Amino acid sequence: MGYSQILRRAREEKTNYGRRRNLLMGRRNFITVQITNENTLVQIHKPELEGDKVLSSAHSRSLLKQGWKGSRKSIPAAYLTGYLAGKKALAGGIGNAVLYVGTRRYTQRIASALKGVIDAGIEVPADEETFPSEDRISGKHLKVANEIQKVKSAIDSEVRSK
């Protein structure tokens, strides 16, 4: 019986190489959503042989400049971070992409970030039933109230001015 080497990133459950191969064979831009203990990061990548190239990126810390109060990893914050990444991608000439979650589970926060990217104008194949309800996206369930529409209009004016 021989020894079979398992790749380090597969062993650490960081990369699903089957999904990654299918993603790269499609040659389409892809969206990744990282949710940490405090923040949300949404990036749009282009796969290349040397490594993935980041075309557009948005971090939830940038919501603080727009007047955001409260958690930066909540469902409304993930939605607005996805919206900001989508607007930046549109300004860069990106029109469509697919979602890549890797080994992570598809959660409500990832779904709300994806809905933000779609609402910004990027074409992404997704089922509307998987998105959180409008009450959850608008943050009516949270203790700290935020004006989602006010922050969205600030994002729109920021992206237009650049």
GUNU-943702 format. One line per field, with one value per residue: x, y, z of N, C-alpha, C in turn. Coordinates in Angstrom, 2 decimals. Layout:
// GUNU-943702
nx	(X,...)
ny	(Y,...)
nz	(Z,...)
cax	(X,...)
cay	(Y,...)
caz	(Z,...)
cx	(X,...)
cy	(Y,...)
cz	(Z,...)
//
This chain:
// GUNU-943702
nx	(0.84,0.64,1.70,-0.41,-0.33,-1.96,-3.06,-2.01,-3.79,-6.22,-6.22,-6.32,-8.85,-9.36,-9.51,-11.57,-10.83,-12.14,-14.41,-13.01,-11.56,-13.67,-14.65,-12.49,-12.33,-14.58,-13.92,-14.92,-15.52,-15.40,-17.07,-16.12,-16.87,-15.91,-16.35,-15.48,-14.66,-15.31,-15.76,-16.81,-15.84,-15.93,-15.06,-14.31,-13.04,-10.73,-9.93,-6.63,-3.66,-1.30,-2.33,-5.22,-6.70,-7.62,-10.38,-12.28,-13.02,-14.43,-14.69,-16.15,-15.43,-15.34,-17.91,-18.24,-17.46,-19.64,-21.56,-22.41,-23.59,-23.05,-22.87,-20.46,-20.60,-23.10,-26.26,-27.44,-25.09,-23.45,-24.94,-24.74,-21.98,-21.58,-23.07,-21.52,-19.15,-20.18,-20.93,-18.43,-17.31,-18.94,-18.21,-15.68,-16.10,-17.06,-19.43,-20.68,-20.65,-19.87,-20.77,-18.43,-17.94,-16.22,-15.05,-16.74,-19.96,-23.09,-24.40,-26.81,-25.70,-23.76,-25.50,-26.90,-24.86,-24.39,-26.85,-26.64,-24.60,-25.93,-28.07,-26.62,-26.13,-24.71,-24.67,-25.55,-25.93,-28.45,-30.75,-33.72,-35.10,-33.25,-32.27,-32.17,-35.07,-36.64,-37.05,-35.03,-32.78,-33.03,-32.60,-34.42,-34.68,-32.62,-31.02,-29.62,-30.45,-30.22,-30.08,-30.63,-31.15,-30.11,-27.37,-26.92,-27.38,-25.28,-23.14,-23.61,-23.17,-20.50,-19.17,-19.81,-18.46,-15.81)
ny	(-1.18,2.13,5.50,8.26,11.52,14.26,17.37,20.38,22.62,21.39,19.53,21.21,22.11,24.41,24.79,23.65,21.61,20.44,22.09,24.43,23.82,23.49,26.10,27.57,26.47,27.50,30.12,32.60,35.71,35.83,35.97,36.49,36.15,37.13,36.71,37.93,38.07,40.69,42.14,42.47,41.32,41.78,40.61,40.79,38.66,37.82,34.90,33.79,32.34,32.78,33.43,34.50,37.58,40.52,42.37,44.12,45.42,45.57,46.70,46.35,48.31,50.65,51.51,53.02,55.61,56.41,56.88,54.72,52.90,50.63,47.01,45.62,43.24,42.32,41.35,43.56,45.14,43.44,43.33,46.02,46.21,44.38,45.75,48.05,46.89,45.87,48.24,49.44,47.54,47.74,50.31,49.71,48.28,45.66,43.19,40.73,37.83,34.95,33.31,32.21,30.10,28.28,26.20,27.00,27.37,28.32,31.08,33.30,35.83,35.77,35.42,37.85,39.66,38.85,39.55,42.31,42.80,42.01,43.85,46.12,45.95,43.98,41.01,37.99,34.55,33.46,32.23,33.72,32.93,32.20,34.45,36.73,38.10,41.28,42.79,41.88,42.60,45.36,45.86,45.97,44.27,44.76,46.32,48.74,51.30,51.93,53.92,52.50,53.24,55.81,55.36,53.82,55.75,57.47,55.81,55.51,58.18,58.46,56.58,57.52,59.95,59.28)
nz	(0.00,-0.93,-0.26,-0.44,-1.33,0.08,-0.93,0.63,1.00,0.54,2.57,4.79,4.46,2.94,0.20,-2.36,-4.74,-6.91,-7.39,-7.86,-10.21,-12.05,-11.98,-13.04,-15.58,-16.75,-17.28,-16.43,-14.74,-11.16,-7.96,-4.64,-1.20,1.90,5.28,8.29,11.84,12.39,10.03,6.54,3.37,-0.04,-3.16,-6.65,-8.98,-11.63,-13.27,-13.86,-15.31,-13.82,-11.38,-9.54,-10.49,-8.91,-9.66,-8.67,-5.48,-2.21,1.09,4.31,6.10,4.69,4.73,6.96,6.34,4.93,6.79,8.30,11.08,13.72,13.45,11.18,9.96,9.64,8.09,6.61,6.33,4.86,2.51,1.62,1.29,-0.78,-2.70,-3.04,-4.06,-6.44,-7.79,-8.13,-9.81,-12.07,-12.87,-13.67,-15.96,-15.85,-16.42,-15.83,-13.64,-11.58,-8.51,-6.11,-3.53,-2.44,0.07,2.02,3.64,2.13,3.32,4.94,5.07,3.05,0.93,1.05,0.43,-2.19,-3.31,-3.11,-4.98,-7.30,-7.30,-7.79,-10.47,-11.77,-13.66,-12.35,-12.04,-10.04,-7.58,-6.64,-4.37,-2.47,-1.27,1.55,3.28,2.51,4.81,6.51,5.05,5.02,7.67,9.77,11.88,13.60,16.47,16.28,14.28,10.81,7.90,5.04,2.38,2.33,2.68,0.39,-1.62,-1.04,-1.68,-4.43,-5.30,-4.59,-6.21,-8.75,-8.74,-8.95)
cax	(0.00,1.46,1.32,-0.98,-0.19,-3.13,-2.60,-2.12,-5.01,-7.35,-6.13,-6.77,-10.22,-9.40,-9.79,-12.24,-10.18,-13.11,-15.14,-12.07,-11.28,-14.84,-14.71,-11.46,-12.64,-15.62,-13.27,-15.75,-15.18,-16.12,-17.25,-15.87,-17.34,-15.23,-16.94,-14.62,-15.31,-15.74,-15.96,-17.19,-15.02,-16.47,-14.12,-14.60,-11.76,-10.62,-8.95,-5.51,-2.72,-0.37,-3.10,-6.43,-6.51,-8.75,-10.86,-13.04,-13.01,-15.08,-14.57,-17.22,-14.93,-15.63,-19.27,-18.17,-17.40,-20.97,-22.46,-22.91,-23.41,-23.37,-22.03,-20.04,-20.72,-24.51,-26.87,-27.47,-23.73,-22.99,-25.66,-24.17,-20.62,-21.75,-23.55,-20.36,-18.27,-20.84,-20.84,-17.05,-17.09,-19.60,-17.38,-14.51,-16.47,-17.41,-20.87,-21.24,-19.75,-20.51,-20.38,-17.57,-17.87,-15.16,-15.46,-17.65,-21.39,-23.83,-25.16,-27.66,-24.83,-23.20,-26.61,-27.22,-23.79,-24.65,-27.99,-26.11,-23.88,-26.94,-28.80,-25.74,-26.22,-23.90,-25.48,-25.07,-26.99,-28.81,-32.17,-34.26,-35.61,-32.17,-31.91,-32.93,-36.23,-36.34,-36.98,-33.70,-31.78,-33.16,-32.12,-35.49,-34.54,-31.47,-31.24,-29.07,-31.14,-29.44,-30.82,-30.01,-31.26,-29.19,-26.03,-26.84,-27.23,-23.92,-22.27,-23.80,-22.52,-19.05,-18.67,-19.95,-17.48,-14.46)
cay	(0.00,3.31,6.76,9.23,12.85,15.14,18.75,21.08,23.44,20.46,18.95,22.24,22.43,25.78,24.80,22.50,21.64,20.11,23.32,25.41,23.43,23.84,27.55,28.05,26.03,28.38,31.37,33.76,36.40,35.24,36.79,35.83,36.89,36.72,37.32,37.71,38.36,42.08,42.82,41.73,41.68,41.25,40.84,40.20,38.20,37.26,33.82,33.80,31.25,33.15,33.60,35.29,39.03,41.20,43.45,45.06,45.01,46.47,46.27,46.97,49.50,51.84,51.95,54.01,56.93,56.72,57.12,53.45,52.67,49.26,45.90,45.60,41.88,41.97,41.14,44.82,45.57,42.58,43.78,47.29,45.95,43.80,46.82,48.89,46.13,45.81,49.56,49.62,46.63,48.35,51.42,49.13,47.59,44.26,43.06,39.50,37.02,33.86,33.26,31.09,30.05,27.38,25.17,27.59,27.18,29.46,31.60,34.46,37.00,35.63,35.66,39.28,40.31,38.55,40.38,43.66,42.83,41.94,45.12,47.14,45.87,42.88,39.83,36.82,33.54,33.17,31.99,34.76,32.34,32.02,35.73,37.09,38.96,42.71,43.30,41.56,43.40,46.76,45.96,46.25,43.35,45.15,47.35,49.99,51.59,52.59,54.26,51.76,54.03,56.94,54.84,53.44,56.96,57.96,54.94,55.88,59.46,58.27,55.84,58.41,61.05,58.78)
caz	(0.00,-1.09,0.37,-1.37,-0.76,-0.01,-1.03,1.91,1.09,0.65,3.91,5.73,4.04,2.44,-1.24,-2.97,-6.05,-7.95,-7.70,-8.41,-11.59,-12.86,-12.06,-13.95,-16.94,-17.26,-17.69,-16.12,-13.51,-10.03,-6.77,-3.36,-0.03,3.13,6.46,9.43,13.11,12.47,8.75,5.34,2.21,-1.29,-4.25,-7.95,-9.51,-12.97,-13.16,-14.79,-15.06,-12.77,-10.15,-9.73,-10.47,-8.29,-10.51,-7.85,-4.08,-1.27,2.48,5.08,6.80,3.89,5.04,8.05,5.71,4.40,7.92,8.83,12.51,14.09,13.02,9.80,9.44,9.64,6.78,5.85,6.00,3.76,1.31,1.15,0.83,-2.10,-3.58,-3.34,-4.96,-7.75,-8.44,-8.57,-10.95,-13.23,-13.31,-14.32,-17.19,-15.62,-16.56,-15.28,-12.83,-10.85,-7.10,-5.71,-2.08,-2.04,1.04,3.00,3.42,1.58,4.45,4.64,4.85,1.70,0.01,1.00,-0.33,-3.59,-3.73,-3.29,-6.26,-8.35,-7.32,-8.37,-11.92,-12.30,-13.93,-11.63,-11.97,-8.65,-7.33,-5.77,-3.14,-1.51,-0.67,2.75,3.04,2.45,6.18,7.04,4.32,5.45,9.04,10.73,13.01,14.39,17.48,15.76,13.02,9.77,6.70,3.94,1.15,2.44,2.45,-1.03,-2.44,-0.82,-2.48,-5.83,-5.59,-4.47,-7.37,-9.91,-8.68,-9.24)
cx	(0.88,0.88,0.75,-0.97,-1.47,-2.60,-2.91,-3.41,-6.26,-7.38,-6.63,-8.20,-10.37,-9.79,-10.47,-11.77,-11.11,-13.90,-14.23,-11.74,-12.45,-14.97,-13.71,-11.72,-13.72,-15.10,-14.15,-15.22,-15.97,-16.06,-16.91,-16.33,-16.64,-15.89,-16.08,-15.38,-15.86,-16.19,-16.46,-16.34,-15.62,-15.49,-14.62,-13.26,-11.89,-9.58,-7.89,-4.55,-1.77,-1.04,-4.29,-6.12,-7.77,-9.14,-11.57,-13.08,-13.72,-14.99,-15.62,-16.73,-15.22,-17.06,-19.27,-18.12,-18.77,-21.98,-23.03,-22.59,-23.73,-22.42,-21.70,-20.06,-22.17,-25.03,-26.97,-26.08,-23.16,-23.65,-25.01,-22.73,-20.65,-22.20,-22.39,-19.40,-18.86,-20.76,-19.42,-16.75,-17.74,-18.78,-16.13,-14.83,-16.80,-18.92,-21.47,-20.18,-20.56,-20.00,-19.52,-17.44,-16.79,-15.67,-16.44,-19.10,-22.02,-24.76,-26.01,-26.82,-24.18,-24.29,-26.96,-26.13,-23.98,-25.81,-27.56,-25.38,-24.88,-27.71,-27.95,-25.74,-25.38,-24.82,-24.82,-26.20,-27.25,-30.32,-32.66,-34.74,-34.53,-31.80,-32.73,-34.10,-35.81,-36.27,-35.61,-32.63,-31.83,-32.78,-33.18,-35.40,-33.41,-31.82,-30.76,-29.69,-30.21,-30.36,-30.12,-30.03,-30.31,-27.75,-25.86,-26.66,-25.85,-22.92,-22.37,-23.06,-20.99,-18.48,-18.75,-18.86,-16.08,-14.23)
cy	(1.24,4.52,7.69,10.60,13.65,16.57,19.51,21.87,22.57,19.85,19.94,22.71,23.89,25.84,23.51,22.50,21.24,21.34,24.34,25.09,23.80,25.35,28.08,27.64,26.90,29.72,32.60,34.44,35.78,36.14,35.94,36.75,36.31,37.46,36.93,38.00,39.78,42.68,41.87,42.25,41.00,41.62,40.18,39.93,37.80,36.14,33.94,32.70,31.55,33.23,34.49,36.78,39.66,42.38,44.53,44.53,46.04,45.86,47.01,48.16,50.77,52.33,53.01,55.43,57.37,56.96,55.85,53.34,51.21,48.25,45.98,44.20,41.41,41.78,42.46,45.33,44.74,42.99,45.05,47.12,45.32,44.83,47.71,48.18,46.05,47.13,49.83,48.74,47.19,49.52,50.91,48.33,46.12,44.13,41.81,38.73,35.86,33.90,32.03,31.13,29.12,26.31,25.72,27.30,28.47,29.97,32.79,35.71,36.95,35.91,37.14,40.06,40.07,39.37,41.82,43.81,42.83,43.25,46.26,47.10,44.78,41.67,38.61,35.79,33.17,33.00,33.01,34.20,32.20,33.31,35.97,38.00,40.43,43.32,43.04,42.39,44.86,46.95,46.27,45.37,43.74,46.25,48.72,50.23,52.34,52.86,53.62,52.60,55.22,56.50,54.42,54.67,57.57,57.12,55.29,57.17,59.33,57.59,56.71,59.47,60.57,58.58)
cz	(0.00,-0.38,-0.70,-0.68,-0.98,0.00,0.25,2.03,1.13,2.04,4.97,5.44,3.64,0.97,-1.63,-4.43,-7.19,-8.37,-8.37,-9.87,-12.49,-13.03,-13.08,-15.39,-17.57,-17.74,-17.49,-14.87,-12.37,-8.80,-5.55,-2.25,1.19,4.29,7.65,10.72,13.19,11.15,7.67,4.19,0.99,-2.40,-5.52,-8.62,-10.97,-12.88,-14.25,-14.40,-13.91,-11.40,-10.43,-9.59,-9.89,-9.16,-9.71,-6.43,-3.23,0.13,3.30,5.90,6.02,4.11,6.14,7.50,5.21,5.53,8.52,10.31,12.79,13.48,11.53,9.21,9.42,8.21,6.00,5.46,4.86,2.45,0.74,0.67,-0.57,-3.12,-4.00,-4.29,-6.35,-8.49,-8.93,-9.78,-12.20,-13.77,-14.02,-15.57,-17.04,-15.64,-15.96,-14.51,-12.24,-9.42,-6.85,-4.20,-1.58,-1.09,2.07,2.64,2.90,2.67,4.01,4.40,3.47,0.67,-0.06,0.28,-1.82,-4.12,-3.93,-4.61,-7.41,-8.45,-7.88,-9.89,-12.55,-12.52,-13.28,-11.62,-10.51,-8.56,-6.31,-4.43,-2.08,-0.79,0.60,2.39,3.07,3.85,6.79,6.35,4.75,6.91,10.06,11.97,13.95,15.40,16.99,14.38,12.06,8.59,5.50,2.66,1.16,2.15,0.99,-1.92,-2.25,-1.61,-3.95,-6.18,-5.49,-5.71,-8.62,-9.93,-9.03,-10.71)
//
